């Protein structure tokens, strides 16, 4: 997915649910049937994968990663971020 491809979702206070697949072959974001899937190459230990997800999602939304807050799913594959 290209840079800022999800920019229409980047409104203040919006909550974005994603499904994460760690240890993927490459970093990418897909949107299928309205569901956002984030694939990251990092391992899910010590929050490394979650940090990479936030970085990729921020790039796709066209916002700084400091504007994304993880509100649910710190240790889950299903995560919810708030844009703020």
Phi and psi restraints in degrees (range 20) as a CNS / XPLOR table:
assign (resid 1 and name C) (resid 2 and name N)
       (resid 2 and name CA) (resid 2 and name C) 1.0 -79.6 20.0 2
assign (resid 2 and name N) (resid 2 and name CA)
       (resid 2 and name C) (resid 3 and name N) 1.0 166.4 20.0 2
assign (resid 2 and name C) (resid 3 and name N)
       (resid 3 and name CA) (resid 3 and name C) 1.0 -58.2 20.0 2
assign (resid 3 and name N) (resid 3 and name CA)
       (resid 3 and name C) (resid 4 and name N) 1.0 134.7 20.0 2
assign (resid 3 and name C) (resid 4 and name N)
       (resid 4 and name CA) (resid 4 and name C) 1.0 62.7 20.0 2
assign (resid 4 and name N) (resid 4 and name CA)
       (resid 4 and name C) (resid 5 and name N) 1.0 26.0 20.0 2
assign (resid 4 and name C) (resid 5 and name N)
       (resid 5 and name CA) (resid 5 and name C) 1.0 -70.9 20.0 2
assign (resid 5 and name N) (resid 5 and name CA)
       (resid 5 and name C) (resid 6 and name N) 1.0 -21.6 20.0 2
assign (resid 5 and name C) (resid 6 and name N)
       (resid 6 and name CA) (resid 6 and name C) 1.0 -107.3 20.0 2
assign (resid 6 and name N) (resid 6 and name CA)
       (resid 6 and name C) (resid 7 and name N) 1.0 22.5 20.0 2
assign (resid 6 and name C) (resid 7 and name N)
       (resid 7 and name CA) (resid 7 and name C) 1.0 -60.7 20.0 2
assign (resid 7 and name N) (resid 7 and name CA)
       (resid 7 and name C) (resid 8 and name N) 1.0 -24.4 20.0 2
assign (resid 7 and name C) (resid 8 and name N)
       (resid 8 and name CA) (resid 8 and name C) 1.0 -66.3 20.0 2
assign (resid 8 and name N) (resid 8 and name CA)
       (resid 8 and name C) (resid 9 and name N) 1.0 -16.4 20.0 2
assign (resid 8 and name C) (resid 9 and name N)
       (resid 9 and name CA) (resid 9 and name C) 1.0 -91.9 20.0 2
assign (resid 9 and name N) (resid 9 and name CA)
       (resid 9 and name C) (resid 10 and name N) 1.0 -5.4 20.0 2
assign (resid 9 and name C) (resid 10 and name N)
       (resid 10 and name CA) (resid 10 and name C) 1.0 -86.9 20.0 2
assign (resid 10 and name N) (resid 10 and name CA)
       (resid 10 and name C) (resid 11 and name N) 1.0 49.4 20.0 2
assign (resid 10 and name C) (resid 11 and name N)
       (resid 11 and name CA) (resid 11 and name C) 1.0 -93.9 20.0 2
assign (resid 11 and name N) (resid 11 and name CA)
       (resid 11 and name C) (resid 12 and name N) 1.0 145.8 20.0 2
assign (resid 11 and name C) (resid 12 and name N)
       (resid 12 and name CA) (resid 12 and name C) 1.0 -57.5 20.0 2
assign (resid 12 and name N) (resid 12 and name CA)
       (resid 12 and name C) (resid 13 and name N) 1.0 130.9 20.0 2
assign (resid 12 and name C) (resid 13 and name N)
       (resid 13 and name CA) (resid 13 and name C) 1.0 86.3 20.0 2
assign (resid 13 and name N) (resid 13 and name CA)
       (resid 13 and name C) (resid 14 and name N) 1.0 -5.2 20.0 2
assign (resid 13 and name C) (resid 14 and name N)
       (resid 14 and name CA) (resid 14 and name C) 1.0 -68.2 20.0 2
assign (resid 14 and name N) (resid 14 and name CA)
       (resid 14 and name C) (resid 15 and name N) 1.0 142.3 20.0 2
assign (resid 14 and name C) (resid 15 and name N)
       (resid 15 and name CA) (resid 15 and name C) 1.0 -107.6 20.0 2
assign (resid 15 and name N) (resid 15 and name CA)
       (resid 15 and name C) (resid 16 and name N) 1.0 129.4 20.0 2
assign (resid 15 and name C) (resid 16 and name N)
       (resid 16 and name CA) (resid 16 and name C) 1.0 -119.6 20.0 2
assign (resid 16 and name N) (resid 16 and name CA)
       (resid 16 and name C) (resid 17 and name N) 1.0 118.1 20.0 2
assign (resid 16 and name C) (resid 17 and name N)
       (resid 17 and name CA) (resid 17 and name C) 1.0 -92.3 20.0 2
assign (resid 17 and name N) (resid 17 and name CA)
       (resid 17 and name C) (resid 18 and name N) 1.0 133.6 20.0 2
assign (resid 17 and name C) (resid 18 and name N)
       (resid 18 and name CA) (resid 18 and name C) 1.0 -132.8 20.0 2
assign (resid 18 and name N) (resid 18 and name CA)
       (resid 18 and name C) (resid 19 and name N) 1.0 153.0 20.0 2
assign (resid 18 and name C) (resid 19 and name N)
       (resid 19 and name CA) (resid 19 and name C) 1.0 -110.2 20.0 2
assign (resid 19 and name N) (resid 19 and name CA)
       (resid 19 and name C) (resid 20 and name N) 1.0 126.1 20.0 2
assign (resid 19 and name C) (resid 20 and name N)
       (resid 20 and name CA) (resid 20 and name C) 1.0 -105.5 20.0 2
assign (resid 20 and name N) (resid 20 and name CA)
       (resid 20 and name C) (resid 21 and name N) 1.0 137.1 20.0 2
assign (resid 20 and name C) (resid 21 and name N)
       (resid 21 and name CA) (resid 21 and name C) 1.0 -119.5 20.0 2
assign (resid 21 and name N) (resid 21 and name CA)
       (resid 21 and name C) (resid 22 and name N) 1.0 103.8 20.0 2
assign (resid 21 and name C) (resid 22 and name N)
       (resid 22 and name CA) (resid 22 and name C) 1.0 -79.3 20.0 2
assign (resid 22 and name N) (resid 22 and name CA)
       (resid 22 and name C) (resid 23 and name N) 1.0 166.8 20.0 2
assign (resid 22 and name C) (resid 23 and name N)
       (resid 23 and name CA) (resid 23 and name C) 1.0 56.3 20.0 2
assign (resid 23 and name N) (resid 23 and name CA)
       (resid 23 and name C) (resid 24 and name N) 1.0 37.9 20.0 2
assign (resid 23 and name C) (resid 24 and name N)
       (resid 24 and name CA) (resid 24 and name C) 1.0 -80.4 20.0 2
assign (resid 24 and name N) (resid 24 and name CA)
       (resid 24 and name C) (resid 25 and name N) 1.0 169.7 20.0 2
assign (resid 24 and name C) (resid 25 and name N)
       (resid 25 and name CA) (resid 25 and name C) 1.0 -73.4 20.0 2
assign (resid 25 and name N) (resid 25 and name CA)
       (resid 25 and name C) (resid 26 and name N) 1.0 -26.6 20.0 2
assign (resid 25 and name C) (resid 26 and name N)
       (resid 26 and name CA) (resid 26 and name C) 1.0 -155.6 20.0 2
assign (resid 26 and name N) (resid 26 and name CA)
       (resid 26 and name C) (resid 27 and name N) 1.0 159.5 20.0 2
assign (resid 26 and name C) (resid 27 and name N)
       (resid 27 and name CA) (resid 27 and name C) 1.0 -78.3 20.0 2
assign (resid 27 and name N) (resid 27 and name CA)
       (resid 27 and name C) (resid 28 and name N) 1.0 129.2 20.0 2
assign (resid 27 and name C) (resid 28 and name N)
       (resid 28 and name CA) (resid 28 and name C) 1.0 -165.9 20.0 2
assign (resid 28 and name N) (resid 28 and name CA)
       (resid 28 and name C) (resid 29 and name N) 1.0 162.6 20.0 2
assign (resid 28 and name C) (resid 29 and name N)
       (resid 29 and name CA) (resid 29 and name C) 1.0 -126.2 20.0 2
assign (resid 29 and name N) (resid 29 and name CA)
       (resid 29 and name C) (resid 30 and name N) 1.0 133.8 20.0 2
assign (resid 29 and name C) (resid 30 and name N)
       (resid 30 and name CA) (resid 30 and name C) 1.0 -124.9 20.0 2
assign (resid 30 and name N) (resid 30 and name CA)
       (resid 30 and name C) (resid 31 and name N) 1.0 154.8 20.0 2
assign (resid 30 and name C) (resid 31 and name N)
       (resid 31 and name CA) (resid 31 and name C) 1.0 -130.2 20.0 2
assign (resid 31 and name N) (resid 31 and name CA)
       (resid 31 and name C) (resid 32 and name N) 1.0 107.9 20.0 2
assign (resid 31 and name C) (resid 32 and name N)
       (resid 32 and name CA) (resid 32 and name C) 1.0 -123.5 20.0 2
assign (resid 32 and name N) (resid 32 and name CA)
       (resid 32 and name C) (resid 33 and name N) 1.0 124.0 20.0 2
assign (resid 32 and name C) (resid 33 and name N)
       (resid 33 and name CA) (resid 33 and name C) 1.0 53.9 20.0 2
assign (resid 33 and name N) (resid 33 and name CA)
       (resid 33 and name C) (resid 34 and name N) 1.0 35.7 20.0 2
assign (resid 33 and name C) (resid 34 and name N)
       (resid 34 and name CA) (resid 34 and name C) 1.0 81.7 20.0 2
assign (resid 34 and name N) (resid 34 and name CA)
       (resid 34 and name C) (resid 35 and name N) 1.0 -0.7 20.0 2
assign (resid 34 and name C) (resid 35 and name N)
       (resid 35 and name CA) (resid 35 and name C) 1.0 -101.1 20.0 2
assign (resid 35 and name N) (resid 35 and name CA)
       (resid 35 and name C) (resid 36 and name N) 1.0 131.1 20.0 2
assign (resid 35 and name C) (resid 36 and name N)
       (resid 36 and name CA) (resid 36 and name C) 1.0 -95.8 20.0 2
assign (resid 36 and name N) (resid 36 and name CA)
       (resid 36 and name C) (resid 37 and name N) 1.0 125.8 20.0 2
assign (resid 36 and name C) (resid 37 and name N)
       (resid 37 and name CA) (resid 37 and name C) 1.0 -116.3 20.0 2
assign (resid 37 and name N) (resid 37 and name CA)
       (resid 37 and name C) (resid 38 and name N) 1.0 133.7 20.0 2
assign (resid 37 and name C) (resid 38 and name N)
       (resid 38 and name CA) (resid 38 and name C) 1.0 -118.2 20.0 2
assign (resid 38 and name N) (resid 38 and name CA)
       (resid 38 and name C) (resid 39 and name N) 1.0 123.8 20.0 2
assign (resid 38 and name C) (resid 39 and name N)
       (resid 39 and name CA) (resid 39 and name C) 1.0 -107.3 20.0 2
assign (resid 39 and name N) (resid 39 and name CA)
       (resid 39 and name C) (resid 40 and name N) 1.0 125.7 20.0 2
assign (resid 39 and name C) (resid 40 and name N)
       (resid 40 and name CA) (resid 40 and name C) 1.0 -127.2 20.0 2
assign (resid 40 and name N) (resid 40 and name CA)
       (resid 40 and name C) (resid 41 and name N) 1.0 149.0 20.0 2
assign (resid 40 and name C) (resid 41 and name N)
       (resid 41 and name CA) (resid 41 and name C) 1.0 -83.8 20.0 2
assign (resid 41 and name N) (resid 41 and name CA)
       (resid 41 and name C) (resid 42 and name N) 1.0 -14.0 20.0 2
assign (resid 41 and name C) (resid 42 and name N)
       (resid 42 and name CA) (resid 42 and name C) 1.0 -76.3 20.0 2
assign (resid 42 and name N) (resid 42 and name CA)
       (resid 42 and name C) (resid 43 and name N) 1.0 160.0 20.0 2
assign (resid 42 and name C) (resid 43 and name N)
       (resid 43 and name CA) (resid 43 and name C) 1.0 -86.4 20.0 2
assign (resid 43 and name N) (resid 43 and name CA)
       (resid 43 and name C) (resid 44 and name N) 1.0 149.6 20.0 2
assign (resid 43 and name C) (resid 44 and name N)
       (resid 44 and name CA) (resid 44 and name C) 1.0 -85.3 20.0 2
assign (resid 44 and name N) (resid 44 and name CA)
       (resid 44 and name C) (resid 45 and name N) 1.0 63.5 20.0 2
assign (resid 44 and name C) (resid 45 and name N)
       (resid 45 and name CA) (resid 45 and name C) 1.0 -135.7 20.0 2
assign (resid 45 and name N) (resid 45 and name CA)
       (resid 45 and name C) (resid 46 and name N) 1.0 135.5 20.0 2
assign (resid 45 and name C) (resid 46 and name N)
       (resid 46 and name CA) (resid 46 and name C) 1.0 67.2 20.0 2
assign (resid 46 and name N) (resid 46 and name CA)
       (resid 46 and name C) (resid 47 and name N) 1.0 21.6 20.0 2
assign (resid 46 and name C) (resid 47 and name N)
       (resid 47 and name CA) (resid 47 and name C) 1.0 78.4 20.0 2
assign (resid 47 and name N) (resid 47 and name CA)
       (resid 47 and name C) (resid 48 and name N) 1.0 8.5 20.0 2
assign (resid 47 and name C) (resid 48 and name N)
       (resid 48 and name CA) (resid 48 and name C) 1.0 -62.8 20.0 2
assign (resid 48 and name N) (resid 48 and name CA)
       (resid 48 and name C) (resid 49 and name N) 1.0 -45.5 20.0 2
assign (resid 48 and name C) (resid 49 and name N)
       (resid 49 and name CA) (resid 49 and name C) 1.0 -66.0 20.0 2
assign (resid 49 and name N) (resid 49 and name CA)
       (resid 49 and name C) (resid 50 and name N) 1.0 -39.6 20.0 2
assign (resid 49 and name C) (resid 50 and name N)
       (resid 50 and name CA) (resid 50 and name C) 1.0 -63.1 20.0 2
assign (resid 50 and name N) (resid 50 and name CA)
       (resid 50 and name C) (resid 51 and name N) 1.0 -39.9 20.0 2
assign (resid 50 and name C) (resid 51 and name N)
       (resid 51 and name CA) (resid 51 and name C) 1.0 -63.8 20.0 2
assign (resid 51 and name N) (resid 51 and name CA)
       (resid 51 and name C) (resid 52 and name N) 1.0 -40.0 20.0 2
assign (resid 51 and name C) (resid 52 and name N)
       (resid 52 and name CA) (resid 52 and name C) 1.0 -68.1 20.0 2
assign (resid 52 and name N) (resid 52 and name CA)
       (resid 52 and name C) (resid 53 and name N) 1.0 -37.9 20.0 2
assign (resid 52 and name C) (resid 53 and name N)
       (resid 53 and name CA) (resid 53 and name C) 1.0 -61.3 20.0 2
assign (resid 53 and name N) (resid 53 and name CA)
       (resid 53 and name C) (resid 54 and name N) 1.0 -45.9 20.0 2
assign (resid 53 and name C) (resid 54 and name N)
       (resid 54 and name CA) (resid 54 and name C) 1.0 -60.5 20.0 2
assign (resid 54 and name N) (resid 54 and name CA)
       (resid 54 and name C) (resid 55 and name N) 1.0 -40.4 20.0 2
assign (resid 54 and name C) (resid 55 and name N)
       (resid 55 and name CA) (resid 55 and name C) 1.0 -64.1 20.0 2
assign (resid 55 and name N) (resid 55 and name CA)
       (resid 55 and name C) (resid 56 and name N) 1.0 -47.6 20.0 2
assign (resid 55 and name C) (resid 56 and name N)
       (resid 56 and name CA) (resid 56 and name C) 1.0 -65.8 20.0 2
assign (resid 56 and name N) (resid 56 and name CA)
       (resid 56 and name C) (resid 57 and name N) 1.0 -41.7 20.0 2
assign (resid 56 and name C) (resid 57 and name N)
       (resid 57 and name CA) (resid 57 and name C) 1.0 -65.5 20.0 2
assign (resid 57 and name N) (resid 57 and name CA)
       (resid 57 and name C) (resid 58 and name N) 1.0 -41.9 20.0 2
assign (resid 57 and name C) (resid 58 and name N)
       (resid 58 and name CA) (resid 58 and name C) 1.0 -61.1 20.0 2
assign (resid 58 and name N) (resid 58 and name CA)
       (resid 58 and name C) (resid 59 and name N) 1.0 -41.9 20.0 2
assign (resid 58 and name C) (resid 59 and name N)
       (resid 59 and name CA) (resid 59 and name C) 1.0 -63.1 20.0 2
assign (resid 59 and name N) (resid 59 and name CA)
       (resid 59 and name C) (resid 60 and name N) 1.0 -43.4 20.0 2
assign (resid 59 and name C) (resid 60 and name N)
       (resid 60 and name CA) (resid 60 and name C) 1.0 -68.0 20.0 2
assign (resid 60 and name N) (resid 60 and name CA)
       (resid 60 and name C) (resid 61 and name N) 1.0 -31.1 20.0 2
assign (resid 60 and name C) (resid 61 and name N)
       (resid 61 and name CA) (resid 61 and name C) 1.0 -82.4 20.0 2
assign (resid 61 and name N) (resid 61 and name CA)
       (resid 61 and name C) (resid 62 and name N) 1.0 -20.0 20.0 2
assign (resid 61 and name C) (resid 62 and name N)
       (resid 62 and name CA) (resid 62 and name C) 1.0 78.8 20.0 2
assign (resid 62 and name N) (resid 62 and name CA)
       (resid 62 and name C) (resid 63 and name N) 1.0 29.5 20.0 2
assign (resid 62 and name C) (resid 63 and name N)
       (resid 63 and name CA) (resid 63 and name C) 1.0 -124.9 20.0 2
assign (resid 63 and name N) (resid 63 and name CA)
       (resid 63 and name C) (resid 64 and name N) 1.0 158.0 20.0 2
assign (resid 63 and name C) (resid 64 and name N)
       (resid 64 and name CA) (resid 64 and name C) 1.0 -66.1 20.0 2
assign (resid 64 and name N) (resid 64 and name CA)
       (resid 64 and name C) (resid 65 and name N) 1.0 147.4 20.0 2
assign (resid 64 and name C) (resid 65 and name N)
       (resid 65 and name CA) (resid 65 and name C) 1.0 -64.8 20.0 2
assign (resid 65 and name N) (resid 65 and name CA)
       (resid 65 and name C) (resid 66 and name N) 1.0 -19.1 20.0 2
assign (resid 65 and name C) (resid 66 and name N)
       (resid 66 and name CA) (resid 66 and name C) 1.0 -69.4 20.0 2
assign (resid 66 and name N) (resid 66 and name CA)
       (resid 66 and name C) (resid 67 and name N) 1.0 -13.9 20.0 2
assign (resid 66 and name C) (resid 67 and name N)
       (resid 67 and name CA) (resid 67 and name C) 1.0 -88.8 20.0 2
assign (resid 67 and name N) (resid 67 and name CA)
       (resid 67 and name C) (resid 68 and name N) 1.0 -0.9 20.0 2
assign (resid 67 and name C) (resid 68 and name N)
       (resid 68 and name CA) (resid 68 and name C) 1.0 -105.8 20.0 2
assign (resid 68 and name N) (resid 68 and name CA)
       (resid 68 and name C) (resid 69 and name N) 1.0 133.3 20.0 2
assign (resid 68 and name C) (resid 69 and name N)
       (resid 69 and name CA) (resid 69 and name C) 1.0 -124.8 20.0 2
assign (resid 69 and name N) (resid 69 and name CA)
       (resid 69 and name C) (resid 70 and name N) 1.0 127.4 20.0 2
assign (resid 69 and name C) (resid 70 and name N)
       (resid 70 and name CA) (resid 70 and name C) 1.0 -77.0 20.0 2
assign (resid 70 and name N) (resid 70 and name CA)
       (resid 70 and name C) (resid 71 and name N) 1.0 119.7 20.0 2
assign (resid 70 and name C) (resid 71 and name N)
       (resid 71 and name CA) (resid 71 and name C) 1.0 -108.0 20.0 2
assign (resid 71 and name N) (resid 71 and name CA)
       (resid 71 and name C) (resid 72 and name N) 1.0 -20.0 20.0 2
assign (resid 71 and name C) (resid 72 and name N)
       (resid 72 and name CA) (resid 72 and name C) 1.0 -150.0 20.0 2
assign (resid 72 and name N) (resid 72 and name CA)
       (resid 72 and name C) (resid 73 and name N) 1.0 143.0 20.0 2
assign (resid 72 and name C) (resid 73 and name N)
       (resid 73 and name CA) (resid 73 and name C) 1.0 95.3 20.0 2
assign (resid 73 and name N) (resid 73 and name CA)
       (resid 73 and name C) (resid 74 and name N) 1.0 33.0 20.0 2
assign (resid 73 and name C) (resid 74 and name N)
       (resid 74 and name CA) (resid 74 and name C) 1.0 -56.6 20.0 2
assign (resid 74 and name N) (resid 74 and name CA)
       (resid 74 and name C) (resid 75 and name N) 1.0 -35.6 20.0 2
assign (resid 74 and name C) (resid 75 and name N)
       (resid 75 and name CA) (resid 75 and name C) 1.0 -116.2 20.0 2
assign (resid 75 and name N) (resid 75 and name CA)
       (resid 75 and name C) (resid 76 and name N) 1.0 16.5 20.0 2
assign (resid 75 and name C) (resid 76 and name N)
       (resid 76 and name CA) (resid 76 and name C) 1.0 -114.1 20.0 2
assign (resid 76 and name N) (resid 76 and name CA)
       (resid 76 and name C) (resid 77 and name N) 1.0 161.4 20.0 2
assign (resid 76 and name C) (resid 77 and name N)
       (resid 77 and name CA) (resid 77 and name C) 1.0 -75.6 20.0 2
assign (resid 77 and name N) (resid 77 and name CA)
       (resid 77 and name C) (resid 78 and name N) 1.0 -25.2 20.0 2
assign (resid 77 and name C) (resid 78 and name N)
       (resid 78 and name CA) (resid 78 and name C) 1.0 -94.9 20.0 2
assign (resid 78 and name N) (resid 78 and name CA)
       (resid 78 and name C) (resid 79 and name N) 1.0 117.4 20.0 2
assign (resid 78 and name C) (resid 79 and name N)
       (resid 79 and name CA) (resid 79 and name C) 1.0 -125.1 20.0 2
assign (resid 79 and name N) (resid 79 and name CA)
       (resid 79 and name C) (resid 80 and name N) 1.0 152.0 20.0 2
assign (resid 79 and name C) (resid 80 and name N)
       (resid 80 and name CA) (resid 80 and name C) 1.0 -127.0 20.0 2
assign (resid 80 and name N) (resid 80 and name CA)
       (resid 80 and name C) (resid 81 and name N) 1.0 124.6 20.0 2
assign (resid 80 and name C) (resid 81 and name N)
       (resid 81 and name CA) (resid 81 and name C) 1.0 -110.7 20.0 2
assign (resid 81 and name N) (resid 81 and name CA)
       (resid 81 and name C) (resid 82 and name N) 1.0 146.8 20.0 2
assign (resid 81 and name C) (resid 82 and name N)
       (resid 82 and name CA) (resid 82 and name C) 1.0 -111.0 20.0 2
assign (resid 82 and name N) (resid 82 and name CA)
       (resid 82 and name C) (resid 83 and name N) 1.0 133.9 20.0 2
assign (resid 82 and name C) (resid 83 and name N)
       (resid 83 and name CA) (resid 83 and name C) 1.0 -88.9 20.0 2
assign (resid 83 and name N) (resid 83 and name CA)
       (resid 83 and name C) (resid 84 and name N) 1.0 129.7 20.0 2
